[in-house]
């Protein structure tokens, strides 16, 4: 790419801005390589009539003026001033340009938290070279993202500002940016909306299952320790094809074809797909399940599969593990640190799978870790194809009637694999979003959607199941035999270890830490109650408010440093922690009287510490009940 020298009347601020980049945004320093005294050939910098730099960028054969050629400073002032009465406490600004409007935001609204996204790297470089950006770059409430990929931008912003995006974010576009990056904002907003919907679904799941997860874990703990870990399957099938079978309605169309892939691919049944497969005379090589509720048991009633190993997480409904007639592989999950911590304490490693909204999501992660490539999705409709919820034979199969007034509220209309549209639910939509976020992270792995129906999953190659089997499932390698042999060898090794004794030692140690955590939470709970009482009786002073804030914050910090809180309590109440954090963050930006602010602060800490106390006591009871000594007593 050719470059142009700096206009002779301009200063070079590359060094000054580079220092701020290294200090605040080090990941962006590499974008400035080779800038020096040169500008990219897609931008043109000149002097406006008012004597300051202005910028134009070439886009699709046209020249787009990023700022006014007359007075860029006045233009920026007018833009910000017109918006100033409508700005929320957190905004995302698409378009950095030369930063005039960002300086004005700092000047007029220094309390705002602002994420700046520049979708054109050359515009970013020009801004860094020809004008000092230190005023806004040095502001601790400003953040900067530079990428032309709206999906990547949404992921980065969501990771850093999840709480703000779940509330009421405000997206603003510097006018010129919509001309040189016209598709960026709509795509960015769609991706953020996807992430927000998925996060809200996860919060709802946490609320439903919070105590069930930990209850099931302690019931399953001893059996789980004695079962081989799924880690012995990791990388054992590198380069071999894998097929993940889900129970979507389209499975009825092509399930019979899977017989042709037997012994030529690792066939993984995702939860409820097991019964439709058996109905078609096909035994999977692995069955994956982890749902904690009793409803999950319905898939396993009267199921007798002595040669199909079950891959499970120890938070699964206990009767499934207790009654399963075949081999079992246990695994940890990244959202449940108490599983990994317990294994670490007894000196075992069983592997960790990545959490997802559905069993199919987790099965895909398992396939990745096993080294399977390509990964072929079957029955992965993620939609109500032919107005059905599941394939025939699935326990929860039903007909779905979608009324027009429910579209957008209960149901979403999305692109289908054939280019049309199809209806889906919010929960299935979050599964689709999960796939679309994970697949690009493994570009070396080909994921094929051979469902032949349902919602389109971006990042997959679409083909028929017949084509996928004919092209990829050609060599016989008998994965079932390999899996069963690995299981048998690992089972023998585990039987030689006295893991029960080690587990009891871990439980004794754990109870001490849980009691300390409960005592700390009780101190915080009583401190919050005391502050609440002072607010109700109007005795709160500014000094007392500051003292209470500092004390409660210190107690929360101490609690967060507690092992038992981080490992066993916090993962079970993320919906509460998130809600309290939202409220506390918003408190700093609201205009309230001292007593109202104190009351709200106290209420949030009482909720948090009270729930920590409740959950800590619950976990302590479970530990006591599971301990060998207590059982004997």
C-alpha positions as CSV (number, residue, x, y, z in Angstrom):
1,X,0.0,0.0,0.0
2,X,1.5,3.4,-1.0
3,X,1.6,6.1,1.6
4,X,1.6,9.9,1.5
5,X,3.9,12.3,3.5
6,X,2.4,14.5,6.1
7,X,1.1,17.9,5.0
8,X,3.9,20.3,5.8
9,X,1.8,22.6,7.9
10,X,0.7,19.8,10.2
11,X,2.4,18.7,13.4
12,X,3.2,15.0,14.0
13,X,1.6,13.8,17.2
14,X,2.4,10.1,16.7
15,X,4.8,10.1,19.7
16,X,2.5,11.9,22.1
17,X,-0.5,9.7,21.2
18,X,1.6,6.6,21.1
19,X,2.5,7.1,24.8
20,X,-1.2,7.2,25.7
21,X,-1.8,4.1,23.5
22,X,0.9,2.2,25.4
23,X,-0.4,3.3,28.7
24,X,-4.2,2.9,28.2
25,X,-4.7,0.8,25.0
26,X,-1.6,-1.3,24.5
27,X,-3.4,-3.8,22.3
28,X,-3.8,-1.0,19.7
29,X,-0.1,-0.1,19.5
30,X,0.5,-2.6,16.7
31,X,-1.9,-0.7,14.4
32,X,0.5,2.2,14.4
33,X,3.4,0.3,13.0
34,X,5.0,2.1,10.1
35,X,3.0,5.3,10.6
36,X,5.9,7.7,11.4
37,X,5.7,10.7,9.1
38,X,3.4,8.9,6.6
39,X,-0.3,8.6,6.2
40,X,-2.3,5.8,4.6
41,X,-3.2,6.5,1.0
42,X,-7.0,6.1,1.7
43,X,-7.1,9.3,3.8
44,X,-6.5,12.9,3.0
45,X,-5.6,15.5,5.7
46,X,-5.8,19.2,5.0
47,X,-6.2,22.5,6.9
48,X,-9.8,23.7,7.4
49,X,-10.6,27.4,7.0
50,X,-10.5,27.8,10.8
51,X,-6.8,26.7,10.8
52,X,-7.1,23.2,12.3
53,X,-6.7,19.8,10.6
54,X,-9.7,18.2,8.8
55,X,-9.9,14.7,7.3
56,X,-11.4,12.9,4.3
57,X,-11.5,9.2,3.5
58,X,-12.0,7.4,0.2
59,X,-14.8,4.9,0.2
60,X,-16.1,3.0,-2.8
61,X,-14.5,5.5,-5.2
62,X,-15.9,8.6,-3.4
63,X,-14.3,11.0,-1.0
64,X,-16.1,11.2,2.4
65,X,-15.4,14.3,4.6
66,X,-15.0,13.0,8.1
67,X,-15.1,16.6,9.5
68,X,-16.1,20.0,8.3
69,X,-13.7,21.7,5.8
70,X,-14.7,25.1,7.4
71,X,-14.7,24.6,11.2
72,X,-14.4,21.1,12.6
73,X,-14.4,22.3,16.2
74,X,-17.7,24.2,15.9
75,X,-19.2,21.2,14.0
76,X,-18.3,18.9,16.9
77,X,-19.6,21.4,19.5
78,X,-23.0,21.6,17.8
79,X,-23.3,17.8,17.5
80,X,-22.5,17.2,21.2
81,X,-24.6,20.2,22.4
82,X,-27.7,19.0,20.5
83,X,-27.4,15.6,22.1
84,X,-26.3,16.6,25.6
85,X,-29.8,16.6,27.1
86,X,-30.5,13.1,25.8
87,X,-27.2,11.3,26.8
88,X,-27.4,8.3,29.1
89,X,-24.6,7.5,31.6
90,X,-23.0,5.0,29.3
91,X,-22.7,5.6,25.5
92,X,-21.0,3.9,22.6
93,X,-19.7,6.3,19.9
94,X,-19.1,4.8,16.5
95,X,-16.4,7.0,14.8
96,X,-13.3,8.5,16.3
97,X,-12.2,10.6,13.3
98,X,-9.8,13.3,14.5
99,X,-11.4,13.4,18.0
100,X,-13.0,16.8,18.0
101,X,-16.4,15.5,19.2
102,X,-14.7,13.3,21.8
103,X,-12.9,16.4,23.3
104,X,-16.3,18.1,23.4
105,X,-17.8,15.2,25.3
106,X,-15.1,15.3,27.9
107,X,-15.6,19.1,28.3
108,X,-19.4,19.0,28.6
109,X,-20.0,15.6,30.2
110,X,-16.9,14.5,32.1
111,X,-19.0,12.0,34.1
112,X,-20.0,9.9,31.1
113,X,-18.5,6.5,30.4
114,X,-17.8,6.3,26.7
115,X,-16.6,3.5,24.4
116,X,-15.3,4.8,21.1
117,X,-15.2,2.4,18.2
118,X,-13.4,3.3,15.0
119,X,-14.3,0.9,12.1
120,X,-11.6,2.2,9.7
121,X,-8.0,1.6,10.7
122,X,-6.7,4.3,8.4
123,X,-8.9,6.9,9.9
124,X,-7.6,5.8,13.4
125,X,-4.0,6.1,12.2
126,X,-4.6,9.6,10.7
127,X,-6.2,10.7,14.0
128,X,-3.2,9.4,16.0
129,X,-0.7,11.1,13.7
130,X,-2.1,14.6,12.9
131,X,-3.8,15.7,16.1
132,X,-3.2,15.3,19.9
133,X,-5.8,13.0,21.3
134,X,-4.6,13.1,24.8
135,X,-7.5,15.1,26.2
136,X,-10.0,12.2,25.8
137,X,-7.5,9.3,25.7
138,X,-6.3,10.2,29.1
139,X,-9.8,10.3,30.6
140,X,-10.3,7.2,32.8
141,X,-14.0,6.8,31.6
142,X,-13.1,6.6,27.9
143,X,-12.3,3.3,26.1
144,X,-11.2,2.7,22.6
145,X,-11.8,-0.2,20.1
146,X,-10.5,-0.3,16.5
147,X,-11.9,-2.9,14.2
148,X,-13.8,-3.2,11.0
149,X,-15.6,-6.3,12.2
150,X,-18.9,-5.4,14.0
151,X,-19.1,-8.8,15.5
152,X,-15.7,-8.6,17.1
153,X,-16.4,-5.1,18.3
154,X,-19.7,-6.3,19.9
155,X,-17.9,-9.2,21.6
156,X,-15.1,-6.9,23.0
157,X,-17.6,-4.3,24.3
158,X,-19.9,-6.9,25.7
159,X,-17.0,-8.6,27.6
160,X,-15.9,-5.3,29.1
161,X,-19.3,-3.6,29.7
162,X,-21.8,-6.5,30.0
163,X,-23.7,-4.9,32.9
164,X,-24.1,-1.6,31.0
165,X,-25.3,-3.3,27.9
166,X,-27.9,-5.3,29.8
167,X,-29.4,-2.1,31.1
168,X,-30.0,0.7,28.6
169,X,-27.0,1.4,26.4
170,X,-27.0,4.3,23.9
171,X,-25.3,4.0,20.5
172,X,-24.3,7.2,18.7
173,X,-22.7,7.5,15.2
174,X,-20.5,10.4,14.2
175,X,-22.4,11.5,11.0
176,X,-19.6,10.9,8.6
177,X,-18.9,7.4,9.9
178,X,-22.3,6.2,8.6
179,X,-21.1,7.2,5.1
180,X,-17.7,5.5,5.1
181,X,-18.9,2.5,7.2
182,X,-22.6,2.3,6.4
183,X,-23.2,-1.3,7.5
184,X,-21.2,-1.2,10.7
185,X,-23.8,0.1,13.2
186,X,-26.7,-2.1,12.1
187,X,-24.5,-5.2,12.3
188,X,-23.0,-4.1,15.6
189,X,-26.4,-3.5,17.1
190,X,-27.7,-6.9,15.9
191,X,-24.7,-8.7,17.5
192,X,-25.0,-6.8,20.8
193,X,-28.7,-7.7,20.9
194,X,-27.8,-11.3,20.3
195,X,-25.4,-11.3,23.2
196,X,-27.8,-9.5,25.5
197,X,-30.6,-12.0,24.7
198,X,-28.3,-14.9,25.4
199,X,-27.1,-13.4,28.7
200,X,-30.6,-12.8,29.9
201,X,-31.4,-16.4,29.1
202,X,-28.4,-17.5,31.1
203,X,-29.6,-15.3,34.1
204,X,-33.0,-16.9,33.9
205,X,-31.4,-20.4,33.9
206,X,-29.2,-19.5,36.9
207,X,-32.3,-18.3,38.8
208,X,-34.1,-21.6,38.1
209,X,-31.3,-24.0,38.8
210,X,-29.0,-22.3,41.4
211,X,-29.5,-24.7,44.3
212,X,-30.2,-27.7,42.1
213,X,-26.7,-27.6,40.7
214,X,-24.9,-27.7,44.0
215,X,-27.4,-30.2,45.5
216,X,-26.8,-32.6,42.6
217,X,-23.1,-32.2,42.8
218,X,-22.8,-33.4,46.4
219,X,-25.2,-36.3,45.7
220,X,-23.1,-37.3,42.6
221,X,-19.6,-36.5,44.1
222,X,-18.4,-40.0,45.1
223,X,-19.7,-41.7,41.9
224,X,-18.2,-38.9,39.8
225,X,-14.8,-39.4,41.4
226,X,-14.8,-43.1,40.7
227,X,-15.8,-42.6,37.0
228,X,-13.2,-42.1,34.3
229,X,-12.8,-38.5,33.1
230,X,-13.7,-37.3,29.6
231,X,-10.1,-35.9,29.3
232,X,-8.8,-39.4,28.2
233,X,-10.8,-38.8,25.0
234,X,-9.2,-35.4,24.3
235,X,-7.1,-35.4,21.0
236,X,-7.7,-39.2,20.6
237,X,-9.5,-38.7,17.3
238,X,-7.6,-35.9,15.7
239,X,-8.7,-35.4,12.1
240,X,-11.5,-37.9,12.3
241,X,-15.1,-36.8,11.4
242,X,-17.6,-36.3,14.2
243,X,-21.4,-36.1,14.0
244,X,-23.4,-34.3,16.7
245,X,-27.0,-35.4,16.6
246,X,-29.7,-33.3,18.2
247,X,-33.4,-33.9,18.3
248,X,-34.6,-31.0,16.1
249,X,-37.6,-31.7,13.8
250,X,-35.5,-32.2,10.7
251,X,-33.9,-35.3,12.2
252,X,-37.0,-37.1,10.9
253,X,-35.8,-36.5,7.3
254,X,-32.3,-37.9,7.5
255,X,-31.8,-39.9,10.7
256,X,-31.8,-43.2,8.8
257,X,-28.7,-42.1,6.8
258,X,-26.6,-42.1,10.0
259,X,-26.3,-45.9,9.7
260,X,-23.9,-45.3,6.8
261,X,-21.6,-43.3,9.1
262,X,-21.4,-45.9,11.9
263,X,-17.8,-46.9,12.6
264,X,-16.7,-44.1,10.1
265,X,-17.4,-41.1,12.4
266,X,-17.8,-40.5,16.1
267,X,-21.5,-40.2,16.6
268,X,-22.4,-38.0,19.6
269,X,-26.0,-37.9,20.7
270,X,-26.9,-34.6,22.4
271,X,-29.3,-35.4,25.2
272,X,-32.8,-35.9,23.9
273,X,-31.7,-37.2,20.5
274,X,-30.9,-40.6,21.9
275,X,-34.5,-41.9,21.6
276,X,-35.1,-40.8,18.0
277,X,-31.8,-42.4,17.1
278,X,-32.8,-45.7,18.7
279,X,-36.1,-45.5,16.9
280,X,-34.1,-45.6,13.7
281,X,-31.9,-48.4,14.9
282,X,-28.8,-46.4,15.5
283,X,-26.6,-46.5,18.6
284,X,-24.4,-43.4,19.3
285,X,-20.8,-43.7,20.3
286,X,-21.3,-41.2,23.1
287,X,-24.3,-39.7,24.8
288,X,-24.0,-36.3,26.4
289,X,-26.3,-34.9,29.1
290,X,-26.0,-32.5,32.0
291,X,-29.3,-30.8,32.7
292,X,-30.0,-30.8,36.5
293,X,-33.8,-31.0,36.5
294,X,-36.0,-34.0,37.0
295,X,-37.4,-33.4,33.5
296,X,-34.1,-34.6,32.1
297,X,-34.7,-38.0,33.7
298,X,-37.5,-38.7,31.3
299,X,-35.0,-39.2,28.4
300,X,-33.3,-42.0,30.4
301,X,-36.3,-43.9,31.8
302,X,-36.1,-47.6,30.7
303,X,-33.0,-46.8,28.7
304,X,-30.6,-49.8,28.6
305,X,-27.4,-49.0,26.6
306,X,-24.6,-51.2,28.0
307,X,-22.1,-50.1,25.2
308,X,-23.0,-46.4,24.9
309,X,-20.9,-44.3,27.3
310,X,-22.6,-41.4,29.0
311,X,-20.7,-38.1,29.2
312,X,-22.0,-36.1,32.1
313,X,-21.4,-33.2,34.5
314,X,-21.8,-34.0,38.2
315,X,-24.5,-31.3,38.5
316,X,-26.8,-33.7,36.5
317,X,-30.0,-35.1,37.9
318,X,-28.7,-37.9,40.2
319,X,-31.0,-40.7,39.2
320,X,-29.6,-40.6,35.7
321,X,-26.1,-41.4,37.0
322,X,-27.4,-43.9,39.5
323,X,-29.4,-45.9,37.0
324,X,-27.4,-45.6,33.8
325,X,-26.5,-49.1,32.7
326,X,-23.6,-48.2,30.5
327,X,-20.1,-46.8,31.0
328,X,-19.8,-43.2,32.3
329,X,-17.3,-40.4,31.7
330,X,-17.4,-37.5,34.1
331,X,-16.3,-33.9,33.3
332,X,-16.0,-30.5,34.8
333,X,-17.5,-27.4,33.4
334,X,-16.0,-24.0,33.2
335,X,-19.0,-22.3,34.9
336,X,-18.7,-24.6,38.0
337,X,-15.4,-23.9,39.7
338,X,-16.4,-26.2,42.6
339,X,-16.0,-29.2,40.3
340,X,-12.5,-28.4,39.2
341,X,-11.5,-27.3,42.7
342,X,-12.7,-30.6,44.3
343,X,-10.8,-32.6,41.7
344,X,-7.7,-30.5,42.2
345,X,-7.8,-31.2,46.0
346,X,-8.0,-35.0,45.5
347,X,-5.3,-34.9,42.8
348,X,-7.4,-35.9,39.8
349,X,-8.1,-34.3,36.4
350,X,-11.2,-35.3,34.4
351,X,-11.3,-32.5,31.8
352,X,-13.4,-29.4,31.5
353,X,-16.1,-28.6,29.0
354,X,-17.2,-25.2,28.0
355,X,-20.7,-24.3,29.1
356,X,-23.4,-23.4,26.6
357,X,-27.2,-23.0,26.6
358,X,-27.8,-26.5,25.2
359,X,-26.3,-30.0,25.3
360,X,-25.6,-29.6,21.6
361,X,-23.4,-26.6,22.3
362,X,-21.4,-28.5,25.0
363,X,-21.2,-31.6,22.7
364,X,-19.6,-29.4,20.0
365,X,-17.0,-28.3,22.5
366,X,-16.4,-31.9,23.4
367,X,-15.9,-32.7,19.7
368,X,-13.4,-29.9,19.4
369,X,-11.4,-31.2,22.4
370,X,-11.5,-34.7,21.0
371,X,-9.8,-33.4,17.8
372,X,-12.8,-34.2,15.6
373,X,-12.7,-32.5,12.2
374,X,-15.0,-31.9,10.5
375,X,-17.8,-31.6,13.0
376,X,-21.2,-32.4,11.3
377,X,-24.4,-31.0,12.9
378,X,-27.6,-33.0,12.4
379,X,-31.0,-32.3,13.8
380,X,-29.7,-28.8,14.9
381,X,-32.8,-26.9,13.7
382,X,-32.7,-24.3,16.5
383,X,-36.2,-23.5,15.2
384,X,-39.8,-24.8,14.9
385,X,-39.3,-26.4,11.5
386,X,-42.7,-27.6,10.2
387,X,-44.3,-26.2,13.4
388,X,-42.6,-28.9,15.5
389,X,-40.5,-28.6,18.7
390,X,-38.6,-31.9,18.3
391,X,-38.2,-34.9,16.1
392,X,-40.7,-37.7,16.5
393,X,-39.6,-40.0,19.3
394,X,-38.1,-37.3,21.5
395,X,-39.7,-37.1,24.9
396,X,-40.8,-33.5,24.7
397,X,-41.9,-33.5,21.0
398,X,-45.0,-31.4,20.4
399,X,-46.7,-29.2,17.8
400,X,-46.2,-25.5,18.1
401,X,-48.7,-23.0,17.0
402,X,-47.2,-19.5,16.5
403,X,-49.7,-16.6,16.6
404,X,-48.8,-13.4,14.9
405,X,-49.1,-11.3,18.1
406,X,-46.4,-13.5,19.7
407,X,-43.7,-12.8,17.1
408,X,-41.1,-10.5,18.5
409,X,-42.3,-11.1,22.0
410,X,-42.2,-14.9,22.5
411,X,-40.9,-16.0,19.2
412,X,-38.2,-14.5,16.8
413,X,-38.1,-14.8,13.0
414,X,-34.6,-15.6,11.7
415,X,-33.0,-16.6,8.5
416,X,-33.3,-20.3,7.6
417,X,-30.7,-22.6,5.9
418,X,-32.6,-22.4,2.6
419,X,-32.6,-18.6,2.5
420,X,-36.1,-18.0,3.8
421,X,-37.2,-17.4,7.4
422,X,-38.2,-19.6,10.3
423,X,-39.5,-19.0,13.8
424,X,-37.4,-19.8,16.9
425,X,-37.6,-19.2,20.6
426,X,-35.4,-16.9,22.7
427,X,-33.7,-19.9,24.3
428,X,-32.9,-21.6,20.9
429,X,-31.8,-18.2,19.6
430,X,-29.2,-18.1,22.4
431,X,-27.9,-21.5,21.3
432,X,-27.5,-20.2,17.8
433,X,-25.6,-17.2,19.1
434,X,-23.3,-19.5,21.1
435,X,-22.4,-21.4,18.0
436,X,-21.8,-18.2,16.0
437,X,-19.5,-16.9,18.8
438,X,-17.5,-20.2,19.2
439,X,-17.0,-21.4,15.7
440,X,-14.8,-18.5,14.6
441,X,-12.5,-19.2,17.5
442,X,-11.4,-22.5,15.9
443,X,-10.9,-21.6,12.2
444,X,-8.9,-24.8,11.7
445,X,-12.0,-26.8,12.4
446,X,-14.8,-27.2,9.7
447,X,-18.3,-27.2,11.1
448,X,-20.9,-28.5,8.7
449,X,-24.6,-27.9,9.1
450,X,-26.2,-31.0,7.6
451,X,-29.5,-30.5,9.4
452,X,-31.4,-29.8,6.1
453,X,-33.8,-27.4,7.9
454,X,-34.1,-24.8,10.6
455,X,-32.2,-21.7,11.4
456,X,-29.0,-20.7,9.6
457,X,-25.9,-20.8,11.9
458,X,-23.3,-18.3,10.6
459,X,-19.9,-19.9,10.2
460,X,-21.0,-23.3,9.2
461,X,-20.9,-24.9,5.8
462,X,-24.3,-26.0,4.7
463,X,-24.8,-29.3,2.9
464,X,-27.0,-32.4,3.0
465,X,-26.2,-35.2,5.3
466,X,-25.7,-37.5,2.3
467,X,-23.1,-35.2,0.9
468,X,-21.3,-34.9,4.3
469,X,-21.2,-38.6,4.8
470,X,-20.1,-39.4,1.3
471,X,-17.3,-36.7,1.4
472,X,-16.0,-37.1,4.9
473,X,-17.1,-40.4,6.5
474,X,-15.2,-42.8,4.2
475,X,-12.6,-44.6,6.5
476,X,-13.6,-47.3,9.0
477,X,-11.9,-46.7,12.4
478,X,-14.4,-48.2,14.9
479,X,-14.5,-45.3,17.4
480,X,-16.8,-47.2,19.8
481,X,-14.3,-49.9,20.4
482,X,-11.5,-47.4,21.1
483,X,-13.7,-45.4,23.5
484,X,-14.7,-48.5,25.5
485,X,-11.1,-49.6,25.7
486,X,-9.9,-46.2,27.0
487,X,-12.8,-46.3,29.6
488,X,-11.9,-49.8,30.8
489,X,-8.2,-48.9,31.3
490,X,-8.9,-45.7,33.2
491,X,-11.6,-47.4,35.3
492,X,-8.9,-49.9,36.5
493,X,-6.5,-47.1,37.4
494,X,-9.1,-45.2,39.5
495,X,-10.1,-48.3,41.4
496,X,-6.6,-48.5,42.8
497,X,-6.8,-45.1,44.3
498,X,-8.4,-44.3,47.7
499,X,-10.3,-41.3,46.5
500,X,-13.1,-41.6,49.1
501,X,-10.6,-41.0,51.9
502,X,-9.2,-38.0,50.2
503,X,-12.7,-36.6,49.6
504,X,-13.5,-36.7,53.3
505,X,-10.4,-34.8,54.1
506,X,-11.4,-32.2,51.5
507,X,-14.9,-31.9,53.1
508,X,-13.4,-31.4,56.6
509,X,-11.2,-28.6,55.2
510,X,-14.1,-27.1,53.3
511,X,-16.4,-26.8,56.3
512,X,-13.9,-24.6,58.2
513,X,-13.7,-22.2,55.2
514,X,-17.5,-22.2,54.8
515,X,-18.0,-21.2,58.4
516,X,-15.6,-18.3,58.0
517,X,-17.4,-17.2,54.9
518,X,-20.8,-17.3,56.7
519,X,-19.4,-15.2,59.6
520,X,-18.0,-12.6,57.2
521,X,-21.4,-12.4,55.3
522,X,-23.2,-12.1,58.6
523,X,-21.0,-9.1,59.6
524,X,-21.8,-7.5,56.2
525,X,-25.5,-8.3,56.6
526,X,-25.7,-6.6,60.0
527,X,-23.7,-3.6,58.8
528,X,-26.2,-3.1,55.9
529,X,-29.1,-3.4,58.3
530,X,-27.6,-0.8,60.6
531,X,-27.2,1.6,57.7
532,X,-30.8,1.0,56.7
533,X,-32.0,1.8,60.2
534,X,-30.1,5.1,60.2
535,X,-31.6,6.1,56.9
536,X,-35.1,5.3,58.1
537,X,-34.7,7.4,61.3
538,X,-33.1,10.2,59.2
539,X,-29.9,10.1,61.4
540,X,-27.5,9.6,58.4
541,X,-24.8,12.2,57.9
542,X,-22.4,12.6,55.0
543,X,-19.5,11.3,57.1
544,X,-21.4,8.3,58.4
545,X,-22.5,7.5,54.8
546,X,-18.8,7.6,53.6
547,X,-17.8,5.4,56.5
548,X,-20.6,2.9,55.8
549,X,-19.7,2.8,52.1
550,X,-16.1,2.1,52.9
551,X,-16.8,-0.6,55.4
552,X,-19.3,-2.4,53.2
553,X,-17.0,-2.2,50.3
554,X,-14.1,-3.5,52.4
555,X,-16.2,-6.4,53.6
556,X,-17.3,-7.3,50.1
557,X,-13.6,-7.2,49.0
558,X,-12.6,-9.5,51.8
559,X,-15.5,-11.8,51.0
560,X,-14.5,-11.9,47.3
561,X,-11.0,-13.0,48.4
562,X,-12.5,-16.0,50.3
563,X,-11.9,-19.4,48.6
564,X,-15.3,-20.8,49.7
565,X,-17.1,-17.7,48.4
566,X,-15.4,-17.7,45.0
567,X,-15.6,-21.5,44.5
568,X,-18.9,-22.6,46.1
569,X,-21.1,-19.5,46.6
570,X,-20.6,-16.9,43.9
571,X,-21.2,-19.3,41.0
572,X,-24.6,-20.2,42.4
573,X,-25.9,-16.7,42.8
574,X,-24.6,-14.9,39.7
575,X,-28.0,-13.5,39.0
576,X,-28.1,-11.8,42.4
577,X,-24.5,-10.6,42.2
578,X,-25.2,-9.1,38.8
579,X,-28.4,-7.4,39.9
580,X,-26.7,-5.9,42.9
581,X,-23.8,-4.7,40.9
582,X,-26.1,-3.0,38.4
583,X,-27.9,-1.2,41.1
584,X,-24.7,-0.1,42.9
585,X,-23.2,1.2,39.6
586,X,-26.4,3.1,38.8
587,X,-26.4,4.7,42.3
588,X,-23.4,6.8,41.6
589,X,-25.0,8.5,38.6
590,X,-28.5,9.2,40.1
591,X,-29.6,12.4,41.7
592,X,-30.9,11.3,45.1
593,X,-31.1,12.7,48.6
594,X,-28.5,11.4,51.1
595,X,-31.1,9.2,52.9
596,X,-32.5,7.7,49.7
597,X,-29.0,7.0,48.4
598,X,-28.1,5.4,51.8
599,X,-31.3,3.3,51.9
600,X,-30.7,2.0,48.4
601,X,-27.1,1.2,49.1
602,X,-28.0,-0.6,52.3
603,X,-30.8,-2.6,50.7
604,X,-28.5,-3.9,47.9
605,X,-25.8,-5.0,50.4
606,X,-28.4,-6.6,52.7
607,X,-29.7,-8.6,49.6
608,X,-26.2,-9.6,48.6
609,X,-24.8,-10.5,52.1
610,X,-28.1,-12.2,53.0
611,X,-28.0,-14.4,50.0
612,X,-24.4,-15.3,50.6
613,X,-25.3,-16.3,54.2
614,X,-28.2,-18.4,53.0
615,X,-26.2,-20.2,50.3
616,X,-23.2,-20.7,52.5
617,X,-25.3,-22.4,55.1
618,X,-26.9,-24.5,52.4
619,X,-23.6,-25.7,51.1
620,X,-22.3,-26.4,54.6
621,X,-25.3,-28.7,55.2
622,X,-24.6,-30.5,52.0
623,X,-21.0,-31.1,52.9
624,X,-22.0,-32.4,56.3
625,X,-24.6,-34.7,54.8
626,X,-22.2,-36.1,52.2
627,X,-19.3,-36.7,54.7
628,X,-18.7,-40.3,55.5
629,X,-18.4,-39.5,59.2
630,X,-21.8,-37.8,59.2
631,X,-23.4,-40.6,57.2
632,X,-22.1,-43.1,59.7
633,X,-23.5,-41.1,62.6
